[in-house]
């Protein structure tokens, strides 16, 4: 945390934008932690909370667009070459495109609030050919909602937020793991039915 405070004092709001952009493009950096540190500084009057939120939102939007572009340009090539190693058959890729076409907005928006999904959902959206306009719209909405909720929570709670962050992170991690296991179990149960729907959708004419 000391190093993050030093970054914020030395470079201010631009470093928040940069770190969030890198994190949301799929690069592992402590972007969210830096954002929350800035919100804590704002609660003590050392930064402006609205500028913190604006800088974080700008970084999230830039990073998401970068991740989407990477997925759109390189995703097919990488998946086509190596996807079979992790079970990504052509039919499962068709299923992925179907899910992003029908439910991509929800995935992009709610993916903002999960650390793993936040970094990789834009890449997956691009690789699965999610349409650009819906992606951009939900990206902007999510990229504003996510830092607003998190930063204002830390700003209002102040130092109490740091004391609660440990137990809260553990509780969220357990909840996230249970949610992922549940989703995977349900997806496995309905994979055949969803695959049939995806293949029908794939062969439908589109205007």
N, C-alpha and C positions, 0 to 999 in steps of 0.2 A: 504493500500500500504506500510505503514511503516513496518508492520509485515512481509510482503513478502520480502522487502529489507533486513530485518534482517535475514530471512531464507537463502537468497542468499549469503549474506556476511558470514554467519556461516557455511553453508554446500556446497555452490558452485553448480557446475553442477549436481552432483548426485541427489540433491533435485528436480531439474527440471525433471529428468528422473522418479523419484519416483512419483511425483505428477501427471505427465501426464499419467503414467501407471495406477494409481488409477482412474483418471477421465475417461480414455478410457475403463476401465473395468466396468464402470457403477457406480462408487462410486462418490458421489457429493463432490468434492474438487475443489479449485480454480486453477486448473492446467494451463488452458489457460492464466489466469490473471498473474500467476507467470512467465510463459514463456514470456509474453509481457513486464513484469517488467524487466526481464533479458535482453531483447532486448534493452530496454530503457537505462539500465545501460551500455550496450555495446556501445550505441551511444555516451556515455560520456567517453568511454575508460576504464571502470571498469571491463568489461568482454569481452571475445572474441566472436563475433557474430556467427562465424562458429561452435564453440564448443556449444553455446546455441542451434543452430539449430540441431546439432548432438545429443545432450542430449534429446531434445524434440522429435526428430524423433525416437530415441531408446525407449523412454517411450511410445510413441504412438503405436509402433509396439508391444511391450510387453503387453500393456494394451489391445489392440485389440485381440491378441491371447488368453489372459486370458478371455476376454468377450466371444469370440467364444467358448472356451472350456466350460465355464459355460452354455451357451445356448445349446451346443451339449449334455452335460451330464445331465443337470437338466431341460432344456426347455420343453421337451416332457412331463415329469412328472408333472411339474407345470401347463402347459397349459391343459393337459388332465384332471387335477383335478379341475382347477379354470377357464379355458378359457371360458366356457359357460356363466360365469357371466359378461363378457365384449363382448359377441357376437362372440367369436372365436369358431365357429362350425367346425366339421371335414372338411366340404367343404371349409371353409375359410382358414383353415390351409393348405389344398391342394393348394389353390390359392397362399398363401404365399410361399410355396415351389416352385411353378411354377415361380413366379416373381423372387425369388432369384436364381433359376437355369438359367433363361433367361436374367435377367438384374441385377444380384447380383453385378457384377463388378462396374457398374455405381452407385449403391446404396452405396456400401462400399467406393468408391472414393469420391463422392460428399457429403456423410455423414460426412466426415472429417471436412467440412467447416460449419456445423451447430452444435450448442452447444448440443441440445437435441439428434440429430441423432448420434453425435460423441460418446456419452456415451452408447447408446442402440443399434445402428446398428450392432455391432459385436455380441451381444447376440442374436439378431433376426436372424442374418445370421446363427449362430450355431443351433438355435432352428428350423430353417426352412431347415436344412440339405444342406446348400450351400456347394459345394465341397471344400475341403481343399486347393488345389493348386491355383485355381482362387482367393479364398479369400485371401490367403497369398500374392499372386502377387499384387492384387489391394490394399491390406493393406499397403504393403511396398511403393508403388507408392504414395498413398495418404498421408501416414505418413511422407514422405519426402517433398511433394509439399506443404502441409498445413503449417507447421512451417516455411518453406523457404519463402513463400509469406508473411505471417503475420510478421515474425521477421524482414525481410529485409525492409518491409514497415515502421515499427516502427523505425528501425535503421536509415533509410534514412531521415525520417521526424523528428526524435528526439523528443524534447519537444512538437512540433506541433502535434504529434500523440496523446498526452494526451488531448490536447484541442479539438481535433476532435473526440475523442473516444466516447464522450457522444452523440452528434448528429448522428454520424455514427451508433452507437448501436441502437438508436431509429429507424433510417431509415431501418437498416437491419432487426430489429425485425418486423416492419410493413410489409416489403417485404416478410419475411419468413412466417408470418401469412397469407398473401394473397396467397402465393404459396401453403401453406398447404391446405387452404380452396379450392383452385382451383383443386388441385390434388384429394382431397376427393370427390369433386363434380363430377369430371370426372370419378373417380373410381366407384362411386355409379351408375352413368349412364351406365357404361359398365360392371358392376359387373357380370351380368348374362352371357354375351358373354365371358368374361374372365374366369368365373368359368367353362364354358363348355370346353374351351381350356385347362384349368388346369386339369380337370378330364380326358380328352383325353390323355394329356401328362403323367399323373400319371399312366395310364394303358398301356402305350407303353413299349415294351420290351427294355431293355438297356443292351448293351454289357459291 
